[in-house]
Amino acid sequence: MEDVSLVGCKAVYFTLGCKLNFAETSTVAERLAEMGMEKARRGETADLCFINTCSVTEVADHKCRQTIHKLVRNHPGAFVVVTGCYAQLRPEEVAGIDGVDLVLGAAEKGRAVELIVSHFRSRRSGQENVNVETPGPDAREKREEPFVPSCACGDRTRYFLKVQDGCNYFCTYCTIPFARGRSRNGSIASLVEQAQEVVSRGGKEIVITGVNIGDFGQTTGESFLDLIKALDQVQGIARYRISSIEPNLLTDEVLEFCASSRAFMPHFHVPLQSGSDEVLRLMHRRYDTAFFEQKMARIRELMPDAFIGVDVIVGMRGETDELFAQALDYMDRLPVSQYHVFSYSERPGTKALNIPLRVRPEVKKERSARVLSVSDAHARAFYNKYIGEVRPVLLEHGKRGSAMGGFTDNYIRVECASPGLGADNQIVSVRLGDWKADGTALIGEIV
């Protein structure tokens, strides 16, 4: 592919869903950019539309379809490539959308650049386009998928390093094992090499991403603890963040290392999913509320300033009013910083569909609002605790002359006046002031 030039070609990239999808899309974009592909500006018609999809809920599926239709409509004649979880789980449905040229499931995703280049080579030689590829009738079966590395920042300041993919857990509400396959990972040596490449590009912060990153090592026999110890040795990376890790895999050894490490930030994202032991049992989660509470307490003991984000699902089948009330009371007591709330969505083929009690949509909406109210109170209390303090902030890309945003070491969103050109991607000391009027960040002053 080295002799293929894509100079003069324009592309639009659209990512739905998780940070892992973002890392994968950004890697494809970077590889194509090396061959001359440019990102289409607003109003320009693209030659390539690359859409990386999500399928965590029915709403996500709907957004995927809307996005594909919109891009096909806005970029007539473009080569339209769809990949990601929705493409893996509903390949025939995606392939049937007018204008879609290529559908890549989990096994084919790693060949995205190769197949895109093949299309443009064929087009220039007057041959027909690449045919639509779909994952086939075994799309939902257990598969041995390759691990496709990704490490990119896209238009952002922070880099996202994919260390693991897939999941072996098969929670009753979740389709991710079907969409992404079994747990697999890159080697520590290869991931350290990618982190060193980030240093060579001037990157200072890496977010470690994956589907179930605490399960790291299924492919190589290594461990997540081994991985973070090795990454911490990469000089030039000032900050690492762990994007999301299962509570049963967030071991004391991992926490103790993060607390004493050179570069791992006091910031954790841990899925709880429910504050009811009965609902956790229905979900086939691998812990109970007592275990989770002990884990949160241990984080606070080792890193009192840590930001702790927690995922919660409301309206799971079997979640009665009484069980939700218990869960809400439990969540209000936990020493966490913020809740990320999702409404349970019926997913074809999942075991949760065998649970008889269904929660009405209007009840899910009401429960979601109540958890969000608890979350807002926790987040405001956490932010307020640090008003007046000076903390390090990594300044992120901002428009010239406008306020610059960034996050403290413990993930408090801050905005401050731009100190001038070249300030982005710099870690500066910032005194945290009062809230912005819209309540989205604290106003900071560089000191």
Secondary structure, DSSP 8 states (H G I E B T S, - for coil): -TT---TT-EEEEEE-S-HHHHHHHHHHHHHHHHTT-EE--TT---SEEEEEE--SSHHHHHHHHHHHHHHHHHSTT-EEEEEEHHHHHSHHHHHTSTT--EEE-TTTGGGHHHHHHHHHHHHHTT----------TTTTS---------EE-TTSSSEEEE-EE--S---TT--HHHHH-S-EE--HHHHHHHHHHHHHTT--EEEEE-SSGGGTTTTTS--HHHHHHHHHT-TT--EEEE----GGGS-HHHHHHHHH-SSB-SEEEEEEE-S-HHHHHHHT-SS-HHHHHHHHHHHHHH-TT-EEEEEEEES-TT--HHHHHHHHHHHHHS--SEEEEEE----TT-GGGG------HHHHHHHHHHHHHHHHHHHHHHHHTTTT-EEEEEE----TTS-EEEEETT--EEEE----TT-TT-EEEEEEEEE-TTSSSEEEEE-
